[in-house]
């Protein structure tokens, strides 16, 4: 069963297309550097930090976690939005439950294969629309869009959704990720046009 979460914008009091955005049918490719390669035999996903059950999972083991398919909108900080993207993967709350997140955890840092990092408050991640997705539009997530695994954050600009994600670090103090240290907004709310700090 596919879950449609494209009504998410109603919670933020704006229009479906956030201000300053234009709708596109294409799915442009943006990253801080080129598309990294990965080896299915050695790739691993990790969850660590303030957790009771640190995880190290192969790609097959990650795909064995409870998963779902969602229809989401996707908003890029550079000014385009793509509606009705179909992503398949594991919701963040499901992952957090598997890892046994401790009460002291208040923040999350996502780590990626190319060295990219991005951060969010734990409470911002603890909603079903935040997913670690391996599928897109009924197929594997393409490598240039973050395959084998990426984070999707439909209530934030997409730089908060790390491509080629390999780990989630649960933190007891806030830290800033790659773009956040370089002047991008730490909160990244598209409906408030929180692009830069």
ChimeraX attribute file (.defattr): number of C-alpha atoms within 10 A of each C-alpha:
attribute: neighborCount
match mode: 1-to-1
recipient: residues
	/A:1	6
	/A:2	11
	/A:3	13
	/A:4	16
	/A:5	15
	/A:6	19
	/A:7	13
	/A:8	16
	/A:9	18
	/A:10	10
	/A:11	8
	/A:12	15
	/A:13	10
	/A:14	14
	/A:15	11
	/A:16	16
	/A:17	19
	/A:18	20
	/A:19	13
	/A:20	14
	/A:21	18
	/A:22	14
	/A:23	14
	/A:24	12
	/A:25	10
	/A:26	10
	/A:27	13
	/A:28	12
	/A:29	9
	/A:30	15
	/A:31	14
	/A:32	10
	/A:33	9
	/A:34	9
	/A:35	18
	/A:36	14
	/A:37	12
	/A:38	14
	/A:39	8
	/A:40	11
	/A:41	9
	/A:42	8
	/A:43	15
	/A:44	19
	/A:45	18
	/A:46	17
	/A:47	24
	/A:48	18
	/A:49	18
	/A:50	21
	/A:51	21
	/A:52	13
	/A:53	16
	/A:54	16
	/A:55	19
	/A:56	17
	/A:57	18
	/A:58	16
	/A:59	18
	/A:60	12
	/A:61	11
	/A:62	21
	/A:63	15
	/A:64	11
	/A:65	15
	/A:66	11
	/A:67	17
	/A:68	16
	/A:69	21
	/A:70	25
	/A:71	21
	/A:72	24
	/A:73	23
	/A:74	22
	/A:75	25
	/A:76	20
	/A:77	22
	/A:78	14
	/A:79	17
	/A:80	19
	/A:81	25
	/A:82	19
	/A:83	18
	/A:84	16
	/A:85	16
	/A:86	19
	/A:87	26
	/A:88	24
	/A:89	24
	/A:90	24
	/A:91	25
	/A:92	21
	/A:93	19
	/A:94	17
	/A:95	21
	/A:96	19
	/A:97	13
	/A:98	16
	/A:99	21
	/A:100	17
	/A:101	23
	/A:102	17
	/A:103	9
	/A:104	12
	/A:105	19
	/A:106	18
	/A:107	21
	/A:108	26
	/A:109	23
	/A:110	23
	/A:111	24
	/A:112	22
	/A:113	19
	/A:114	17
	/A:115	13
	/A:116	19
	/A:117	23
	/A:118	22
	/A:119	27
	/A:120	22
	/A:121	19
	/A:122	21
	/A:123	12
	/A:124	15
	/A:125	20
	/A:126	16
	/A:127	14
	/A:128	15
	/A:129	23
	/A:130	22
	/A:131	29
	/A:132	25
	/A:133	28
	/A:134	23
	/A:135	19
	/A:136	19
	/A:137	14
	/A:138	10
	/A:139	11
	/A:140	15
	/A:141	19
	/A:142	13
	/A:143	16
	/A:144	16
	/A:145	19
	/A:146	24
	/A:147	21
	/A:148	24
	/A:149	27
	/A:150	25
	/A:151	25
	/A:152	26
	/A:153	24
	/A:154	24
	/A:155	24
	/A:156	23
	/A:157	25
	/A:158	20
	/A:159	26
	/A:160	27
	/A:161	23
	/A:162	27
	/A:163	30
	/A:164	26
	/A:165	26
	/A:166	23
	/A:167	21
	/A:168	23
	/A:169	19
	/A:170	25
	/A:171	22
	/A:172	16
	/A:173	11
	/A:174	16
	/A:175	16
	/A:176	16
	/A:177	20
	/A:178	16
	/A:179	18
	/A:180	20
	/A:181	13
	/A:182	11
	/A:183	11
	/A:184	17
	/A:185	19
	/A:186	21
	/A:187	20
	/A:188	22
	/A:189	18
	/A:190	25
	/A:191	20
	/A:192	14
	/A:193	17
	/A:194	16
	/A:195	19
	/A:196	14
	/A:197	12
